[in-house]
Amino acid sequence: MEFTIVAIFNRSVTIERNNKNAYETEVPCRLILNGKVVKETTQNVISLYGLTPDTEYELVMDTVSDNAPVGRRFKKRFRTLTESILLDVRKFGAVGDGVHNDTNALQAAIMSCPDSGTVWLPKGTYLSGPLFFKSNITFWVDKDATLLGDPDRSHYPVLPGMVRNLYHNDEEYNIGSWEGNPLDSFASLITAINVQNLDIIGEGTIDGNAQNGDWWVNAKVKRTAWRPNIVFIAQSRYVRMQGLSLQNSPTWTIHPYYSGRLSFMNLNITNPSDSPNTDGFDPESCEDVLLVGTRISVGDDCIAIKSGKLYMARFHHRETKNVTVRNCRLERGHGSVTVGSEVAGGVSSVHVSQCIFSQTDRGVRIKTRRGRGERSILTDMTFEDIKMDRVHMPVTVNMFYFCDPDGHSEYVQDQSEKPVDYRTPYIGHLKIKDVECTGVDSSFVCAYGLPEAPIGKLTLKRVNVSFLPEAERTAKCPIMMDGFPEMNGKGMFLKNVTTLEIEDLRIKGSADTEPEMENVIEKDISNMIYEA
């Protein structure tokens, strides 16, 4: 079977080529829909648009070499979803000139849409404040259409962080969120709370327009409420996004929160490299999350998997689990795929595969600290079939991360052993397999566990690493903790690790010839080679 159908929508479909290549292949494929050639591409995840609802299609794929078919052809049939009605937002008064504020017209169309209906943004630029979505509809941003964020924060409603029951004060309802705590936040351009069966699709653009407001000015100062996302999905299930370009977010671009059964495919997420805290994709306290075929280039972590800070973990606990990231291209940013640092609820069953990490500071980045708590168990995290190109520090594991107001306190930063209590986090098993790292700069692996709670197990299998020439390297600090030195050409540094498992590891061009290890209790090492 040459390809798999990932998702079927009312007017589009996403498929995935079945191979082990990262993000794309050298030999393009050709897609033939109902007898007509519709696309040629090298990408592994492909979306086709402009389909008709409730219609049977035959999709044929073959490979292309010098514009001539080669090899076998593969065929699948599918039927698009039904659509009860198509609502053109212009009929509700939307102007789409980028000047007139279209918020009310767009919201009216959304609220008027019946089950299985579609709200359609045709060609144009629709200036809007936050829109609130409901269940069982499709929101279609067509090609050459842009949903443009209103730059005036006074036009943004506030989502209260926590609301207490008037008659039962011990009952809480959380809506707003900021960096792992239940805090008042502005509503996002796309806000979906307590919804299900929502599709947001199209070849258009969702532009947060943050550069034309004051969202990035004094970004760490709360003004009325904390900054919004472009997309905030809370307490929801069965939400899907496909095809869209998202850019210029006020803060984290897509923030799924306490939600599940979420799918994101063929997105293009772009924020300026110097924009503050503009992570690309941050699922928090979510389960069953799929991200495929997506390109992310942002001002902070490309992907950051989270589960809140201590208050939410103690009183509204939900672990993040079953997160799949596949066939994505992650560029620039502080980390390609990060777990942390707000992970008090725990994270498990993360599988990242067939991805390209390009020119990020760190590739695999695990970060936590004392104070995240005993439910902060990070384990069963697998990264495989990945190409890292010019990633300064491909693997970092830091249990002394100096975030939050108390991040530089003696309790967080003291490297001597502390008592294990309800505030102590734990890292279990991290697996790195079938990975190619080229153009490494500072260090390949830097892993620093807590003395009272060492990293459980680090596995490296079939990994090839090559460093930049010495003249091209720059000393950098691989992990953000107080007093940790800069490194330049360091192969491996490990401290406070229970088990290190290495099989077929080749490191070329590092400044050292063997790992630096302290308090690494069990070592199972076979075929580890350092080359000049």
VOLODREN-816466 format. One line per field, with one value per residue (C-alpha): chain; residue in one letter; x, y, z. Coordinates in steps of 0.02 Angstrom, whole numbers, plus 50000, padded with zeros to 5 digits. Layout:
// VOLODREN-816466
mol <- c(A:...) .
type <- c(A:...) .
px <- c(X:...) .
py <- c(Y:...) .
pz <- c(Z:...) .
END
This chain:
// VOLODREN-816466
mol <- c(A:A:A:A:A:A:A:A:A:A:A:A:A:A:A:A:A:A:A:A:A:A:A:A:A:A:A:A:A:A:A:A:A:A:A:A:A:A:A:A:A:A:A:A:A:A:A:A:A:A:A:A:A:A:A:A:A:A:A:A:A:A:A:A:A:A:A:A:A:A:A:A:A:A:A:A:A:A:A:A:A:A:A:A:A:A:A:A:A:A:A:A:A:A:A:A:A:A:A:A:A:A:A:A:A:A:A:A:A:A:A:A:A:A:A:A:A:A:A:A:A:A:A:A:A:A:A:A:A:A:A:A:A:A:A:A:A:A:A:A:A:A:A:A:A:A:A:A:A:A:A:A:A:A:A:A:A:A:A:A:A:A:A:A:A:A:A:A:A:A:A:A:A:A:A:A:A:A:A:A:A:A:A:A:A:A:A:A:A:A:A:A:A:A:A:A:A:A:A:A:A:A:A:A:A:A:A:A:A:A:A:A:A:A:A:A:A:A:A:A:A:A:A:A:A:A:A:A:A:A:A:A:A:A:A:A:A:A:A:A:A:A:A:A:A:A:A:A:A:A:A:A:A:A:A:A:A:A:A:A:A:A:A:A:A:A:A:A:A:A:A:A:A:A:A:A:A:A:A:A:A:A:A:A:A:A:A:A:A:A:A:A:A:A:A:A:A:A:A:A:A:A:A:A:A:A:A:A:A:A:A:A:A:A:A:A:A:A:A:A:A:A:A:A:A:A:A:A:A:A:A:A:A:A:A:A:A:A:A:A:A:A:A:A:A:A:A:A:A:A:A:A:A:A:A:A:A:A:A:A:A:A:A:A:A:A:A:A:A:A:A:A:A:A:A:A:A:A:A:A:A:A:A:A:A:A:A:A:A:A:A:A:A:A:A:A:A:A:A:A:A:A:A:A:A:A:A:A:A:A:A:A:A:A:A:A:A:A:A:A:A:A:A:A:A:A:A:A:A:A:A:A:A:A:A:A:A:A:A:A:A:A:A:A:A:A:A:A:A:A:A:A:A:A:A:A:A:A:A:A:A:A:A:A:A:A:A:A:A:A:A:A:A:A:A:A:A:A:A:A:A:A:A:A:A:A:A:A:A:A:A:A:A:A:A:A:A:A:A:A:A:A:A:A:A:A:A:A:A:A:A:A:A:A:A:A:A:A:A:A:A:A:A:A:A:A:A:A:A:A:A:A) .
type <- c(M:E:F:T:I:V:A:I:F:N:R:S:V:T:I:E:R:N:N:K:N:A:Y:E:T:E:V:P:C:R:L:I:L:N:G:K:V:V:K:E:T:T:Q:N:V:I:S:L:Y:G:L:T:P:D:T:E:Y:E:L:V:M:D:T:V:S:D:N:A:P:V:G:R:R:F:K:K:R:F:R:T:L:T:E:S:I:L:L:D:V:R:K:F:G:A:V:G:D:G:V:H:N:D:T:N:A:L:Q:A:A:I:M:S:C:P:D:S:G:T:V:W:L:P:K:G:T:Y:L:S:G:P:L:F:F:K:S:N:I:T:F:W:V:D:K:D:A:T:L:L:G:D:P:D:R:S:H:Y:P:V:L:P:G:M:V:R:N:L:Y:H:N:D:E:E:Y:N:I:G:S:W:E:G:N:P:L:D:S:F:A:S:L:I:T:A:I:N:V:Q:N:L:D:I:I:G:E:G:T:I:D:G:N:A:Q:N:G:D:W:W:V:N:A:K:V:K:R:T:A:W:R:P:N:I:V:F:I:A:Q:S:R:Y:V:R:M:Q:G:L:S:L:Q:N:S:P:T:W:T:I:H:P:Y:Y:S:G:R:L:S:F:M:N:L:N:I:T:N:P:S:D:S:P:N:T:D:G:F:D:P:E:S:C:E:D:V:L:L:V:G:T:R:I:S:V:G:D:D:C:I:A:I:K:S:G:K:L:Y:M:A:R:F:H:H:R:E:T:K:N:V:T:V:R:N:C:R:L:E:R:G:H:G:S:V:T:V:G:S:E:V:A:G:G:V:S:S:V:H:V:S:Q:C:I:F:S:Q:T:D:R:G:V:R:I:K:T:R:R:G:R:G:E:R:S:I:L:T:D:M:T:F:E:D:I:K:M:D:R:V:H:M:P:V:T:V:N:M:F:Y:F:C:D:P:D:G:H:S:E:Y:V:Q:D:Q:S:E:K:P:V:D:Y:R:T:P:Y:I:G:H:L:K:I:K:D:V:E:C:T:G:V:D:S:S:F:V:C:A:Y:G:L:P:E:A:P:I:G:K:L:T:L:K:R:V:N:V:S:F:L:P:E:A:E:R:T:A:K:C:P:I:M:M:D:G:F:P:E:M:N:G:K:G:M:F:L:K:N:V:T:T:L:E:I:E:D:L:R:I:K:G:S:A:D:T:E:P:E:M:E:N:V:I:E:K:D:I:S:N:M:I:Y:E:A) .
px <- c(50000:50086:49981:49857:49706:49735:49574:49423:49331:49180:49286:49461:49563:49735:49841:50012:50141:50199:50389:50527:50589:50586:50452:50483:50558:50678:50560:50397:50229:50086:49906:49764:49588:49445:49559:49634:49812:49791:49962:50145:50246:50390:50305:50247:50087:49976:49808:49692:49564:49417:49319:49130:49037:48958:49047:49138:49318:49449:49626:49774:49956:50109:50291:50366:50542:50583:50395:50373:50276:50380:50339:50168:50011:49911:49727:49600:49419:49341:49185:49186:49079:48905:48870:48698:48726:48863:48856:48951:49004:48977:48791:48802:48882:49066:49162:49332:49431:49550:49487:49306:49289:49199:49191:49002:48965:49082:49014:48835:48877:48956:48809:48684:48768:48670:48747:48856:48856:49005:49049:49145:49272:49297:49438:49471:49547:49429:49481:49413:49424:49405:49278:49192:49156:49026:49008:48970:49021:49161:49251:49327:49458:49472:49628:49673:49567:49644:49569:49664:49674:49615:49771:49672:49676:49528:49420:49467:49356:49442:49431:49435:49565:49459:49276:49208:49033:48926:48846:48985:49145:49254:49197:49302:49282:49441:49434:49586:49765:49938:50099:50025:49920:49733:49750:49645:49690:49623:49515:49603:49562:49493:49420:49338:49277:49172:49148:49160:49163:49237:49339:49443:49508:49567:49716:49697:49788:49751:49857:49867:49932:50031:50164:50036:49974:50066:50063:50252:50290:50331:50273:50299:50192:50009:49897:49715:49745:49881:49913:49802:49845:49790:49699:49639:49548:49487:49384:49347:49355:49365:49435:49532:49634:49698:49798:49800:49945:49955:50070:50112:50037:50031:50099:50087:50009:49901:49860:49753:49705:49620:49557:49569:49555:49635:49712:49818:49883:49978:49985:50116:50155:50270:50317:50467:50624:50631:50447:50426:50352:50277:50286:50209:50107:50082:49962:49932:49843:49780:49768:49765:49844:49906:50016:50073:50145:50168:50305:50344:50467:50443:50520:50521:50495:50421:50324:50309:50212:50145:50029:50022:50101:50077:49906:49823:49907:49850:49671:49628:49749:49759:49910:49961:49974:49971:50047:50106:50211:50258:50326:50349:50483:50534:50645:50727:50659:50733:50684:50617:50513:50510:50428:50407:50432:50253:50228:50162:50025:50147:50180:50184:50176:50254:50308:50401:50457:50507:50541:50671:50742:50832:50933:50847:50947:50899:50821:50748:50725:50661:50650:50580:50628:50593:50420:50333:50276:50260:50133:50258:50316:50388:50412:50392:50457:50523:50610:50655:50693:50741:50864:50940:51033:51134:51046:51166:51123:51025:50977:50958:50878:50874:50798:50861:50769:50768:50594:50461:50487:50571:50675:50840:50800:50911:50776:50768:50953:51045:51140:51152:51024:50856:50719:50595:50421:50261:50359:50487:50470:50534:50596:50576:50628:50686:50728:50825:50835:50888:50938:51062:51136:51245:51323:51319:51393:51393:51355:51268:51192:51182:51078:51074:50955:50914:51026:50873:50778:50899:50843:50774:50840:50917:50927:51028:51021:51087:51133:51262:51329:51448:51509:51549:51735:51812:51832:51645:51585:51529:51527:51349:51263:51159:51044:50967:51020:51122:51309:51313:51462:51461:51513:51600:51610:51557:51507:51410:51386:51278:51250:51127:51061:51005:51029:51121:51093:51196:51199:51283:51327:51454:51517:51629:51729:51693:51822:51827:51850:51735:51578:51589:51484:51449:51330:51276:51233:51207:51291:51249:51360:51399:51482:51509:51639:51720:51802:51922) .
py <- c(50000:50157:50287:50306:50421:50523:50625:50659:50824:50892:50984:50912:50759:50727:50576:50515:50418:50261:50267:50301:50465:50626:50748:50722:50604:50629:50550:50647:50566:50609:50612:50577:50614:50541:50524:50700:50740:50863:50871:50820:50837:50766:50791:50641:50722:50794:50883:50903:51044:51102:50941:50927:50871:50699:50641:50479:50497:50379:50432:50356:50383:50341:50395:50514:50516:50644:50668:50486:50361:50225:50080:50027:50130:50131:50167:50210:50266:50384:50489:50667:50715:50786:50971:51035:51216:51334:51507:51647:51772:51916:51884:51922:52092:52048:52166:52082:52239:52228:52396:52370:52269:52108:52028:52039:51975:51827:51784:51795:51672:51551:51558:51539:51387:51224:51055:50993:51166:51267:51449:51510:51651:51684:51789:51946:52007:51999:52109:52030:52017:51849:51729:51598:51432:51298:51112:51017:51146:51179:51346:51364:51497:51488:51516:51702:51735:51803:51812:51962:51995:52163:52249:52341:52240:52338:52244:52075:51992:51922:51738:51726:51606:51526:51548:51479:51411:51542:51414:51285:51383:51228:51198:51284:51313:51354:51452:51564:51502:51580:51478:51335:51433:51475:51661:51790:51791:51879:51773:51712:51751:51574:51522:51351:51308:51154:51106:50946:50897:51061:51071:51225:51204:51289:51356:51531:51626:51664:51814:51866:52037:52054:52162:52300:52299:52308:52121:52103:52262:52229:52052:51989:52127:52089:52227:52193:52009:51899:51888:51781:51641:51633:51471:51418:51252:51213:51072:51008:50848:50798:50962:50960:51090:51069:51167:51341:51462:51542:51690:51835:51764:51871:51720:51530:51505:51350:51306:51151:51144:51005:50929:50767:50680:50825:50822:50952:50925:51019:51182:51317:51412:51563:51697:51816:51744:51884:51880:51837:51670:51635:51445:51356:51214:51187:51048:51061:50928:50846:50668:50586:50727:50708:50835:50786:50868:51036:51166:51276:51422:51534:51642:51512:51323:51251:51122:51123:50983:51036:50990:51144:51199:51131:51207:51133:50965:50954:51013:50987:50849:50791:50708:50743:50576:50496:50638:50594:50712:50646:50709:50888:51017:51119:51270:51404:51427:51380:51197:51084:50973:51019:50932:51061:51158:51172:50984:50962:50845:50728:50681:50504:50414:50546:50482:50598:50524:50563:50746:50872:50985:51131:51272:51267:51297:51126:50974:50860:50971:50905:51036:51031:51083:51055:51119:51036:50899:50712:50695:50770:50605:50622:50453:50345:50480:50415:50512:50413:50429:50611:50721:50866:50995:51133:51108:51179:51055:50904:50826:50919:50856:50986:50961:51130:51242:51419:51476:51562:51697:51571:51491:51557:51512:51400:51265:51254:51277:51190:51043:50948:50816:50873:50773:50693:50761:50814:50945:50826:50786:50630:50590:50409:50339:50445:50351:50423:50303:50310:50494:50589:50750:50860:51029:51010:51156:51161:50982:50826:50766:50866:50780:50839:50751:50790:50702:50647:50596:50546:50531:50354:50293:50371:50260:50304:50181:50199:50382:50472:50641:50759:50924:51084:51118:51200:51368:51374:51326:51446:51408:51403:51349:51195:51198:51346:51326:51437:51418:51290:51318:51351:51205:51198:51035:50928:50751:50697:50763:50661:50683:50596:50462:50289:50195:50241:50126:50154:50047:50102:50282:50372:50547:50635:50795:50828:50913:50761:50575:50500:50546:50648:50557:50581:50475:50371:50212:50080:50084:49967:50028:49937:50008:50188:50268:50439:50495:50639) .
pz <- c(50000:49937:50027:50170:50179:50337:50339:50229:50238:50144:50015:50035:50079:50156:50112:50169:50070:50158:50171:50299:50224:50324:50264:50077:49950:49805:49679:49660:49651:49535:49594:49474:49535:49436:49285:49293:49350:49494:49579:49572:49731:49832:50000:50101:50165:50030:50035:49887:49886:49783:49800:49800:49957:49963:49807:49764:49705:49638:49682:49591:49640:49539:49548:49421:49349:49214:49193:49144:49250:49331:49442:49505:49522:49683:49693:49829:49828:49953:49975:50039:50188:50165:50182:50233:50176:50118:50199:50110:50244:50122:50129:50316:50282:50281:50167:50155:50114:50263:50329:50379:50540:50492:50665:50686:50512:50531:50703:50638:50500:50623:50744:50602:50528:50552:50587:50443:50367:50306:50338:50185:50176:49989:49916:50020:50183:50331:50478:50635:50822:50910:50838:50946:50863:50892:50859:50700:50570:50446:50434:50261:50224:50036:49932:49924:50080:50241:50415:50486:50673:50740:50812:50948:51109:51179:51053:51127:51259:51414:51457:51648:51711:51845:51891:52055:52075:52161:52277:52289:52309:52297:52116:51985:51798:51703:51541:51517:51526:51526:51531:51630:51754:51754:51721:51629:51445:51293:51179:51023:50843:50831:50999:51018:51193:51233:51051:50952:50769:50709:50547:50503:50326:50168:50073:50146:50284:50465:50512:50695:50638:50800:50719:50691:50871:51037:51076:51060:51159:51344:51308:51486:51562:51589:51521:51565:51522:51448:51261:51149:51030:50850:50888:51062:51075:51252:51328:51153:51052:50870:50805:50641:50547:50371:50242:50317:50337:50509:50544:50659:50817:50976:51073:51054:50882:50907:51087:51113:51297:51397:51235:51138:50970:50877:50703:50616:50439:50304:50402:50375:50536:50525:50651:50649:50727:50856:50906:51092:51148:50978:50988:50840:50915:51102:51154:51342:51446:51288:51224:51054:50956:50776:50685:50509:50354:50438:50421:50572:50581:50733:50869:51008:51016:50856:50956:51146:51231:51401:51545:51655:51818:51993:52034:51880:51907:52088:52067:51882:51834:51655:51579:51401:51310:51140:51040:50863:50758:50586:50421:50482:50442:50595:50564:50668:50844:51013:51004:50866:50981:51164:51310:51448:51542:51606:51627:51804:51742:51656:51475:51401:51235:51123:50953:50834:50669:50489:50526:50473:50609:50526:50607:50775:50934:51003:50922:51055:51207:51374:51511:51687:51864:52047:52086:51940:52058:52082:51941:51821:51748:51573:51492:51337:51220:51053:50915:50760:50574:50594:50500:50597:50495:50580:50745:50874:51013:50950:51118:51284:51445:51583:51756:51820:51696:51767:51714:51822:51956:52072:51935:52002:52183:52287:52289:52100:52059:52201:52124:52287:52332:52400:52484:52363:52398:52310:52211:52133:51946:51858:51683:51628:51458:51310:51149:51002:50854:50671:50676:50567:50639:50526:50565:50755:50849:51039:51094:51035:51200:51360:51495:51676:51796:51975:52102:52201:52043:51904:51724:51710:51542:51388:51232:51076:50932:50755:50769:50661:50716:50627:50700:50610:50586:50739:50652:50615:50789:50924:51110:51177:51336:51292:51445:51534:51716:51830:51820:51680:51564:51378:51269:51101:51006:51154:51108:51261:51437:51557:51743:51858:51740:51797:51632:51472:51323:51165:51008:50847:50886:50776:50822:50698:50723:50908:51020:51136:51113:51245:51342:51502:51630:51815:51918:51768:51859:51724:51553:51409:51267:51104:50949:51002:50888:50895:50732:50705) .
END
